[in-house]
Amino acid sequence: MKDTELPYLRRCVELAAEALEAGDEPFGSVLVSADGEILAEDHNRVASGDRTRHPEFELARWAAAHMTPEERAAATVYTSGEHCPMCAAAHAWVGLGRIVYVASSEQLAQWLTELGVPAPPVRTLPVNEVAPGVVVEGPVPELTERVRQLHSRFHRS
Protein backbone atom coordinates (compact mmCIF):
# COMPACT_ATOMS: atom_id res chain seq x y z
CA MET A 1 0.00 0.00 0.00
CA LYS A 2 1.20 3.49 -0.87
CA ASP A 3 0.99 6.49 1.47
CA THR A 4 -1.16 8.20 -1.18
CA GLU A 5 -3.87 5.62 -0.40
CA LEU A 6 -4.21 6.60 3.27
CA PRO A 7 -6.86 9.28 2.52
CA TYR A 8 -9.17 6.58 1.12
CA LEU A 9 -8.73 4.52 4.27
CA ARG A 10 -9.29 7.57 6.47
CA ARG A 11 -12.57 8.12 4.59
CA CYS A 12 -13.52 4.51 5.36
CA VAL A 13 -12.96 5.17 9.06
CA GLU A 14 -15.07 8.36 8.79
CA LEU A 15 -17.86 6.34 7.16
CA ALA A 16 -17.59 3.74 9.93
CA ALA A 17 -17.97 6.54 12.49
CA GLU A 18 -21.03 7.82 10.56
CA ALA A 19 -22.54 4.33 10.76
CA LEU A 20 -21.93 4.27 14.50
CA GLU A 21 -23.56 7.69 14.94
CA ALA A 22 -26.57 6.35 13.01
CA GLY A 23 -26.83 3.43 15.46
CA ASP A 24 -25.22 0.87 13.19
CA GLU A 25 -22.13 -1.32 13.29
CA PRO A 26 -19.02 0.72 12.42
CA PHE A 27 -17.94 -0.34 8.93
CA GLY A 28 -17.26 1.90 5.95
CA SER A 29 -15.93 1.36 2.44
CA VAL A 30 -15.04 3.27 -0.72
CA LEU A 31 -14.71 2.10 -4.32
CA VAL A 32 -11.88 3.82 -6.20
CA SER A 33 -11.21 3.73 -9.93
CA ALA A 34 -7.83 2.94 -11.46
CA ASP A 35 -7.17 6.68 -11.81
CA GLY A 36 -7.90 7.41 -8.13
CA GLU A 37 -11.46 8.74 -8.37
CA ILE A 38 -13.86 7.75 -5.60
CA LEU A 39 -16.78 6.24 -7.51
CA ALA A 40 -19.02 5.14 -4.64
CA GLU A 41 -18.95 4.87 -0.87
CA ASP A 42 -21.17 3.46 1.83
CA HIS A 43 -21.34 2.41 5.46
CA ASN A 44 -23.05 -0.44 7.28
CA ARG A 45 -26.84 -0.39 7.27
CA VAL A 46 -27.66 -3.66 9.03
CA ALA A 47 -29.58 -1.95 11.86
CA SER A 48 -32.52 -1.88 9.43
CA GLY A 49 -32.87 -5.63 10.01
CA ASP A 50 -31.29 -6.70 6.72
CA ARG A 51 -27.99 -8.24 7.81
CA THR A 52 -26.71 -8.26 4.19
CA ARG A 53 -26.48 -4.44 4.05
CA HIS A 54 -22.69 -4.39 4.36
CA PRO A 55 -20.95 -1.56 2.49
CA GLU A 56 -18.65 -3.94 0.59
CA PHE A 57 -21.66 -5.87 -0.70
CA GLU A 58 -23.41 -2.64 -1.73
CA LEU A 59 -20.28 -1.47 -3.57
CA ALA A 60 -20.06 -4.79 -5.44
CA ARG A 61 -23.68 -4.35 -6.54
CA TRP A 62 -23.02 -0.75 -7.57
CA ALA A 63 -19.93 -1.78 -9.55
CA ALA A 64 -21.83 -4.52 -11.38
CA ALA A 65 -24.48 -2.00 -12.45
CA HIS A 66 -22.22 0.93 -13.36
CA MET A 67 -18.79 -0.32 -14.45
CA THR A 68 -17.43 -2.43 -17.28
CA PRO A 69 -15.65 -5.67 -16.38
CA GLU A 70 -12.33 -4.00 -17.21
CA GLU A 71 -13.05 -1.01 -14.97
CA ARG A 72 -14.08 -3.31 -12.12
CA ALA A 73 -10.89 -5.37 -12.42
CA ALA A 74 -8.75 -2.21 -12.24
CA ALA A 75 -10.63 -0.72 -9.25
CA THR A 76 -9.77 -0.98 -5.55
CA VAL A 77 -12.13 -1.34 -2.61
CA TYR A 78 -10.82 0.34 0.54
CA THR A 79 -12.56 -0.66 3.73
CA SER A 80 -12.37 -0.23 7.48
CA GLY A 81 -12.58 -3.99 8.05
CA GLU A 82 -11.62 -7.01 6.00
CA HIS A 83 -14.52 -8.36 3.96
CA CYS A 84 -16.69 -11.05 5.53
CA PRO A 85 -17.21 -14.24 3.48
CA MET A 86 -20.44 -12.87 1.93
CA CYS A 87 -18.75 -9.66 0.81
CA ALA A 88 -15.60 -11.43 -0.36
CA ALA A 89 -17.74 -13.68 -2.56
CA ALA A 90 -19.68 -10.72 -4.00
CA HIS A 91 -16.40 -8.90 -4.67
CA ALA A 92 -15.00 -11.89 -6.56
CA TRP A 93 -18.23 -12.67 -8.43
CA VAL A 94 -18.43 -9.15 -9.92
CA GLY A 95 -14.71 -9.16 -10.74
CA LEU A 96 -13.52 -6.25 -8.63
CA GLY A 97 -9.78 -5.67 -8.22
CA ARG A 98 -7.81 -5.44 -5.03
CA ILE A 99 -8.97 -4.91 -1.47
CA VAL A 100 -7.16 -2.76 1.09
CA TYR A 101 -8.48 -2.97 4.65
CA VAL A 102 -7.62 -1.25 7.94
CA ALA A 103 -8.42 -4.09 10.37
CA SER A 104 -8.36 -7.81 9.64
CA SER A 105 -11.16 -10.28 10.34
CA GLU A 106 -8.82 -11.93 12.84
CA GLN A 107 -8.30 -8.64 14.69
CA LEU A 108 -12.04 -7.97 14.76
CA ALA A 109 -12.78 -11.45 16.08
CA GLN A 110 -10.22 -10.94 18.86
CA TRP A 111 -11.68 -7.55 19.81
CA LEU A 112 -15.21 -8.95 19.92
CA THR A 113 -14.09 -11.88 22.07
CA GLU A 114 -12.43 -9.43 24.48
CA LEU A 115 -15.71 -7.47 24.63
CA GLY A 116 -17.73 -10.62 25.31
CA VAL A 117 -19.67 -10.39 22.04
CA PRO A 118 -21.10 -13.72 20.83
CA ALA A 119 -19.64 -15.17 17.63
CA PRO A 120 -21.43 -14.18 14.41
CA PRO A 121 -23.62 -16.70 12.58
CA VAL A 122 -21.10 -16.89 9.71
CA ARG A 123 -17.55 -18.08 10.27
CA THR A 124 -14.88 -15.38 10.08
CA LEU A 125 -12.47 -16.15 7.25
CA PRO A 126 -9.70 -14.24 5.50
CA VAL A 127 -10.78 -12.96 2.07
CA ASN A 128 -8.40 -15.28 0.22
CA GLU A 129 -10.02 -18.38 1.72
CA VAL A 130 -13.25 -17.34 -0.01
CA ALA A 131 -11.84 -15.50 -3.04
CA PRO A 132 -8.32 -16.83 -3.67
CA GLY A 133 -7.68 -14.71 -6.77
CA VAL A 134 -8.25 -11.32 -5.13
CA VAL A 135 -5.21 -9.23 -4.17
CA VAL A 136 -5.66 -8.24 -0.52
CA GLU A 137 -3.58 -5.81 1.55
CA GLY A 138 -3.89 -5.00 5.23
CA PRO A 139 -4.06 -4.41 8.09
CA VAL A 140 -2.98 -0.76 8.24
CA PRO A 141 -1.52 -0.14 11.71
CA GLU A 142 -1.81 3.68 11.45
CA LEU A 143 -5.61 3.43 11.62
CA THR A 144 -6.30 0.11 13.35
CA GLU A 145 -6.65 1.54 16.86
CA ARG A 146 -9.31 4.01 15.70
CA VAL A 147 -11.33 1.15 14.19
CA ARG A 148 -10.96 -0.87 17.39
CA GLN A 149 -12.29 2.10 19.39
CA LEU A 150 -15.34 2.40 17.13
CA HIS A 151 -16.20 -1.27 17.63
CA SER A 152 -15.65 -0.96 21.36
CA ARG A 153 -18.05 2.02 21.50
CA PHE A 154 -20.68 0.15 19.49
CA HIS A 155 -20.62 -2.99 21.60
CA ARG A 156 -20.49 -1.18 24.93
CA SER A 157 -23.51 0.99 24.16
Backbone as CSV, one residue per row, in Angstrom:
resi,resn,N_x,N_y,N_z,CA_x,CA_y,CA_z,C_x,C_y,C_z
1,MET,0.833,-1.180,0.000,0.000,0.000,0.000,0.879,1.245,0.000
2,LYS,0.475,2.229,-0.772,1.204,3.489,-0.870,0.620,4.508,0.108
3,ASP,1.458,5.435,0.570,0.989,6.494,1.469,-0.127,7.315,0.835
4,THR,-0.124,7.427,-0.490,-1.159,8.196,-1.182,-2.539,7.557,-1.047
5,GLU,-2.583,6.303,-0.573,-3.868,5.616,-0.398,-4.478,5.834,0.987
6,LEU,-3.709,6.372,1.909,-4.213,6.596,3.268,-5.482,7.463,3.311
7,PRO,-5.614,8.502,2.472,-6.864,9.283,2.524,-8.115,8.440,2.250
8,TYR,-8.022,7.454,1.379,-9.173,6.582,1.121,-9.521,5.778,2.375
9,LEU,-8.499,5.302,3.051,-8.731,4.525,4.269,-9.249,5.404,5.398
10,ARG,-8.763,6.633,5.467,-9.293,7.566,6.466,-10.780,7.828,6.205
11,ARG,-11.146,7.930,4.932,-12.566,8.121,4.592,-13.389,6.914,5.039
12,CYS,-12.830,5.716,4.891,-13.524,4.506,5.356,-13.784,4.577,6.855
13,VAL,-12.804,5.048,7.606,-12.964,5.173,9.057,-14.010,6.236,9.373
14,GLU,-14.029,7.337,8.613,-15.071,8.362,8.792,-16.460,7.770,8.534
15,LEU,-16.575,6.980,7.474,-17.862,6.344,7.163,-18.270,5.369,8.263
16,ALA,-17.298,4.649,8.822,-17.586,3.738,9.934,-18.102,4.531,11.140
17,ALA,-17.505,5.689,11.390,-17.966,6.542,12.489,-19.382,7.064,12.209
18,GLU,-19.683,7.390,10.926,-21.028,7.822,10.563,-22.039,6.702,10.815
19,ALA,-21.654,5.478,10.494,-22.539,4.332,10.757,-22.816,4.223,12.251
20,LEU,-21.777,4.352,13.052,-21.926,4.268,14.504,-22.865,5.361,15.008
21,GLU,-22.692,6.581,14.514,-23.556,7.690,14.936,-25.013,7.453,14.531
22,ALA,-25.216,6.671,13.466,-26.571,6.349,13.010,-27.122,5.113,13.717
23,GLY,-26.370,4.583,14.701,-26.831,3.429,15.458,-26.510,2.095,14.819
24,ASP,-25.554,2.093,13.902,-25.216,0.872,13.186,-23.791,0.433,13.503
25,GLU,-23.484,-0.792,13.090,-22.133,-1.317,13.292,-21.142,-0.487,12.487
26,PRO,-19.958,-0.207,13.047,-19.022,0.719,12.419,-18.157,0.099,11.317
27,PHE,-18.696,0.085,10.108,-17.944,-0.344,8.934,-18.188,0.671,7.829
28,GLY,-17.138,0.998,7.081,-17.260,1.904,5.946,-16.312,1.505,4.845
29,SER,-16.726,1.760,3.605,-15.933,1.356,2.441,-16.065,2.363,1.307
30,VAL,-15.010,2.444,0.475,-15.045,3.270,-0.724,-14.530,2.462,-1.909
31,LEU,-15.114,2.721,-3.066,-14.713,2.100,-4.320,-13.978,3.159,-5.131
32,VAL,-12.738,2.850,-5.522,-11.880,3.819,-6.197,-11.460,3.277,-7.558
33,SER,-11.586,4.124,-8.575,-11.210,3.732,-9.932,-9.699,3.621,-10.065
34,ALA,-9.262,3.091,-11.184,-7.833,2.939,-11.461,-7.110,4.282,-11.460
35,ASP,-7.817,5.363,-11.795,-7.168,6.678,-11.811,-7.345,7.458,-10.505
36,GLY,-7.847,6.802,-9.455,-7.902,7.412,-8.129,-9.185,8.149,-7.789
37,GLU,-10.200,8.060,-8.643,-11.462,8.736,-8.366,-12.353,7.860,-7.482
38,ILE,-12.894,8.469,-6.416,-13.864,7.753,-5.596,-15.164,7.683,-6.393
39,LEU,-15.593,6.463,-6.695,-16.780,6.237,-7.514,-18.034,6.049,-6.674
40,ALA,-17.881,5.413,-5.521,-19.021,5.136,-4.638,-18.484,4.894,-3.239
41,GLU,-19.317,5.132,-2.263,-18.947,4.872,-0.865,-20.211,4.520,-0.098
42,ASP,-20.014,3.827,1.012,-21.168,3.458,1.826,-20.677,3.058,3.213
43,HIS,-21.634,2.934,4.129,-21.342,2.409,5.464,-22.370,1.340,5.791
44,ASN,-22.149,0.641,6.878,-23.046,-0.441,7.283,-24.456,0.085,7.491
45,ARG,-25.437,-0.740,7.104,-26.843,-0.386,7.271,-27.645,-1.586,7.773
46,VAL,-27.007,-2.434,8.570,-27.663,-3.656,9.030,-28.669,-3.408,10.148
47,ALA,-28.634,-2.250,10.775,-29.582,-1.952,11.858,-31.019,-1.944,11.348
48,SER,-31.190,-1.843,10.034,-32.523,-1.876,9.430,-33.168,-3.249,9.550
49,GLY,-32.359,-4.260,9.909,-32.866,-5.626,10.012,-32.358,-6.523,8.904
50,ASP,-31.857,-5.929,7.826,-31.290,-6.699,6.715,-29.792,-6.844,6.955
51,ARG,-29.386,-8.012,7.432,-27.986,-8.241,7.808,-27.044,-8.334,6.607
52,THR,-27.572,-8.255,5.380,-26.712,-8.262,4.193,-26.307,-6.857,3.767
53,ARG,-26.747,-5.831,4.462,-26.479,-4.444,4.053,-25.090,-3.973,4.476
54,HIS,-24.084,-4.757,4.123,-22.686,-4.391,4.365,-22.231,-3.459,3.240
55,PRO,-21.364,-2.493,3.538,-20.949,-1.558,2.491,-20.192,-2.242,1.345
56,GLU,-19.408,-3.258,1.647,-18.647,-3.940,0.591,-19.588,-4.640,-0.396
57,PHE,-20.670,-5.206,0.133,-21.663,-5.873,-0.705,-22.387,-4.847,-1.581
58,GLU,-22.745,-3.709,-0.982,-23.408,-2.638,-1.726,-22.502,-2.109,-2.834
59,LEU,-21.209,-1.965,-2.553,-20.281,-1.475,-3.574,-20.120,-2.485,-4.702
60,ALA,-20.138,-3.764,-4.390,-20.060,-4.791,-5.436,-21.294,-4.687,-6.340
61,ARG,-22.460,-4.510,-5.746,-23.684,-4.347,-6.538,-23.610,-3.097,-7.409
62,TRP,-23.144,-2.006,-6.827,-23.020,-0.753,-7.565,-22.071,-0.939,-8.742
63,ALA,-20.931,-1.561,-8.496,-19.930,-1.777,-9.550,-20.497,-2.620,-10.688
64,ALA,-21.239,-3.658,-10.353,-21.827,-4.521,-11.385,-22.787,-3.739,-12.275
65,ALA,-23.486,-2.769,-11.705,-24.480,-1.999,-12.450,-23.897,-0.824,-13.229
66,HIS,-22.721,-0.323,-12.801,-22.218,0.929,-13.358,-20.846,0.871,-14.018
67,MET,-20.162,-0.251,-13.931,-18.791,-0.318,-14.447,-18.647,-1.480,-15.427
68,THR,-17.738,-1.320,-16.373,-17.429,-2.425,-17.277,-16.594,-3.460,-16.528
69,PRO,-16.512,-4.669,-17.020,-15.651,-5.665,-16.379,-14.195,-5.200,-16.258
70,GLU,-13.714,-4.492,-17.248,-12.331,-3.997,-17.211,-12.153,-2.936,-16.129
71,GLU,-13.121,-2.044,-16.005,-13.054,-1.011,-14.968,-13.110,-1.638,-13.580
72,ARG,-13.975,-2.638,-13.419,-14.076,-3.312,-12.117,-12.755,-3.981,-11.750
73,ALA,-12.143,-4.656,-12.693,-10.886,-5.371,-12.419,-9.761,-4.420,-12.037
74,ALA,-9.812,-3.186,-12.530,-8.755,-2.209,-12.240,-9.036,-1.390,-10.980
75,ALA,-10.224,-1.524,-10.417,-10.626,-0.723,-9.249,-10.115,-1.342,-7.952
76,THR,-10.149,-0.531,-6.897,-9.771,-0.977,-5.553,-10.898,-0.644,-4.582
77,VAL,-11.194,-1.599,-3.700,-12.133,-1.340,-2.610,-11.304,-1.147,-1.347
78,TYR,-11.453,0.025,-0.745,-10.819,0.335,0.538,-11.904,0.170,1.589
79,THR,-11.534,-0.386,2.730,-12.559,-0.658,3.733,-11.975,-0.634,5.141
80,SER,-12.823,-0.302,6.089,-12.374,-0.231,7.479,-12.085,-1.612,8.063
81,GLY,-12.779,-2.628,7.560,-12.577,-3.991,8.046,-12.531,-4.971,6.892
82,GLU,-11.723,-5.990,7.036,-11.617,-7.006,6.001,-12.997,-7.570,5.672
83,HIS,-13.233,-7.835,4.410,-14.521,-8.360,3.955,-14.895,-9.647,4.690
84,CYS,-16.171,-9.784,5.024,-16.694,-11.047,5.532,-16.806,-12.016,4.346
85,PRO,-17.088,-13.291,4.591,-17.214,-14.240,3.478,-18.267,-13.830,2.435
86,MET,-19.407,-13.299,2.867,-20.442,-12.872,1.932,-19.917,-11.773,1.011
87,CYS,-19.257,-10.789,1.592,-18.755,-9.658,0.811,-17.571,-10.055,-0.062
88,ALA,-16.715,-10.940,0.439,-15.600,-11.431,-0.365,-16.115,-12.158,-1.597
89,ALA,-17.160,-12.963,-1.421,-17.745,-13.683,-2.556,-18.351,-12.700,-3.556
90,ALA,-19.087,-11.710,-3.095,-19.683,-10.719,-3.996,-18.598,-9.971,-4.762
91,HIS,-17.540,-9.597,-4.072,-16.399,-8.898,-4.668,-15.817,-9.729,-5.813
92,ALA,-15.581,-11.010,-5.550,-15.000,-11.892,-6.561,-15.978,-12.152,-7.706
93,TRP,-17.258,-12.369,-7.392,-18.234,-12.667,-8.429,-18.388,-11.522,-9.424
94,VAL,-18.298,-10.264,-8.983,-18.429,-9.153,-9.924,-17.099,-8.756,-10.547
95,GLY,-16.009,-9.383,-10.104,-14.708,-9.157,-10.737,-14.009,-7.879,-10.341
96,LEU,-14.236,-7.436,-9.099,-13.516,-6.250,-8.628,-12.040,-6.569,-8.401
97,GLY,-11.217,-5.535,-8.413,-9.778,-5.668,-8.219,-9.405,-5.845,-6.760
98,ARG,-8.362,-5.194,-6.360,-7.808,-5.437,-5.032,-8.642,-4.852,-3.905
99,ILE,-8.353,-5.363,-2.708,-8.972,-4.913,-1.469,-7.860,-4.425,-0.559
100,VAL,-8.061,-3.262,0.058,-7.155,-2.760,1.088,-8.009,-2.489,2.322
101,TYR,-7.669,-3.132,3.441,-8.476,-2.968,4.652,-7.629,-2.452,5.811
102,VAL,-8.299,-1.767,6.742,-7.623,-1.248,7.937,-7.412,-2.364,8.952
103,ALA,-8.480,-3.051,9.330,-8.419,-4.091,10.365,-8.799,-5.440,9.757
104,SER,-8.100,-6.473,10.162,-8.362,-7.811,9.636,-9.543,-8.466,10.353
105,SER,-10.093,-9.490,9.723,-11.160,-10.275,10.344,-10.660,-10.905,11.638
106,GLU,-9.408,-11.331,11.637,-8.823,-11.930,12.842,-8.757,-10.912,13.977
107,GLN,-8.344,-9.685,13.661,-8.303,-8.645,14.691,-9.703,-8.370,15.230
108,LEU,-10.676,-8.243,14.335,-12.045,-7.970,14.763,-12.569,-9.088,15.654
109,ALA,-12.329,-10.323,15.268,-12.785,-11.454,16.084,-12.167,-11.401,17.477
110,GLN,-10.894,-11.050,17.556,-10.219,-10.942,18.856,-10.837,-9.818,19.691
111,TRP,-11.081,-8.663,19.078,-11.685,-7.545,19.808,-13.070,-7.922,20.338
112,LEU,-13.860,-8.579,19.508,-15.213,-8.947,19.924,-15.193,-9.974,21.046
113,THR,-14.248,-10.901,20.987,-14.093,-11.877,22.072,-13.757,-11.156,23.369
114,GLU,-12.822,-10.206,23.293,-12.426,-9.433,24.481,-13.607,-8.648,25.053
115,LEU,-14.534,-8.228,24.185,-15.707,-7.468,24.629,-16.860,-8.372,25.052
116,GLY,-16.689,-9.678,24.920,-17.732,-10.621,25.312,-18.881,-10.708,24.323
117,VAL,-18.635,-10.350,23.071,-19.672,-10.386,22.037,-19.759,-11.809,21.483
118,PRO,-20.961,-12.367,21.379,-21.102,-13.718,20.827,-20.584,-13.790,19.386
119,ALA,-20.144,-14.958,18.993,-19.640,-15.167,17.632,-20.753,-14.924,16.615
120,PRO,-20.407,-14.400,15.437,-21.426,-14.176,14.409,-21.930,-15.498,13.843
121,PRO,-23.057,-15.469,13.120,-23.621,-16.704,12.579,-22.833,-17.272,11.397
122,VAL,-21.936,-16.456,10.829,-21.103,-16.893,9.711,-19.657,-16.884,10.170
123,ARG,-18.943,-17.960,9.858,-17.549,-18.080,10.275,-16.692,-16.954,9.709
124,THR,-15.812,-16.408,10.514,-14.884,-15.376,10.085,-13.738,-16.038,9.330
125,LEU,-13.530,-15.605,8.092,-12.471,-16.155,7.251,-11.710,-15.021,6.580
126,PRO,-10.416,-15.217,6.324,-9.702,-14.241,5.504,-10.283,-14.230,4.085
127,VAL,-10.230,-13.095,3.422,-10.782,-12.958,2.070,-10.275,-14.056,1.147
128,ASN,-8.968,-14.332,1.173,-8.403,-15.280,0.215,-8.830,-16.722,0.434
129,GLU,-9.452,-17.039,1.563,-10.019,-18.381,1.724,-11.342,-18.493,0.972
130,VAL,-11.981,-17.371,0.721,-13.247,-17.339,-0.011,-13.002,-16.979,-1.476
131,ALA,-12.126,-16.018,-1.703,-11.839,-15.498,-3.040,-10.318,-15.521,-3.256
132,PRO,-9.775,-16.683,-3.607,-8.319,-16.833,-3.673,-7.625,-15.980,-4.723
133,GLY,-8.331,-15.493,-5.723,-7.684,-14.712,-6.769,-7.617,-13.220,-6.513
134,VAL,-8.200,-12.751,-5.416,-8.248,-11.317,-5.129,-6.970,-10.898,-4.396
135,VAL,-6.366,-9.796,-4.857,-5.206,-9.225,-4.173,-5.729,-8.479,-2.946
136,VAL,-5.183,-8.809,-1.777,-5.655,-8.237,-0.519,-4.463,-7.669,0.247
137,GLU,-4.625,-6.455,0.758,-3.579,-5.812,1.553,-4.175,-5.279,2.850
138,GLY,-3.459,-5.472,3.921,-3.886,-5.001,5.229,-3.351,-5.940,6.281
139,PRO,-3.474,-5.623,7.523,-4.059,-4.412,8.094,-3.146,-3.190,7.940
140,VAL,-3.696,-2.034,8.315,-2.983,-0.765,8.237,-2.849,-0.228,9.660
141,PRO,-1.696,-0.469,10.295,-1.523,-0.137,11.715,-1.810,1.323,12.076
142,GLU,-1.599,2.261,11.146,-1.809,3.676,11.453,-3.253,3.980,11.841
143,LEU,-4.200,3.145,11.386,-5.609,3.430,11.624,-6.327,2.349,12.427
144,THR,-5.655,1.251,12.704,-6.298,0.110,13.354,-6.879,0.455,14.726
145,GLU,-6.163,1.222,15.516,-6.645,1.542,16.858,-7.943,2.345,16.804
146,ARG,-8.072,3.226,15.840,-9.306,4.007,15.699,-10.493,3.087,15.381
147,VAL,-10.274,2.105,14.524,-11.334,1.155,14.186,-11.693,0.316,15.414
148,ARG,-10.696,-0.115,16.167,-10.962,-0.869,17.393,-11.824,-0.046,18.354
149,GLN,-11.518,1.233,18.497,-12.291,2.097,19.388,-13.746,2.219,18.944
150,LEU,-13.966,2.318,17.632,-15.340,2.403,17.130,-16.130,1.139,17.476
151,HIS,-15.512,-0.024,17.296,-16.201,-1.274,17.625,-16.444,-1.387,19.126
152,SER,-15.490,-0.943,19.903,-15.654,-0.965,21.356,-16.833,-0.075,21.770
153,ARG,-16.936,1.108,21.199,-18.053,2.017,21.499,-19.384,1.381,21.117
154,PHE,-19.436,0.750,19.940,-20.681,0.149,19.486,-21.145,-0.948,20.424
155,HIS,-20.237,-1.820,20.805,-20.624,-2.993,21.601,-20.780,-2.706,23.088
156,ARG,-20.306,-1.558,23.532,-20.493,-1.178,24.928,-21.746,-0.343,25.127
157,SER,-22.315,0.125,24.021,-23.511,0.993,24.156,-24.781,0.173,24.269
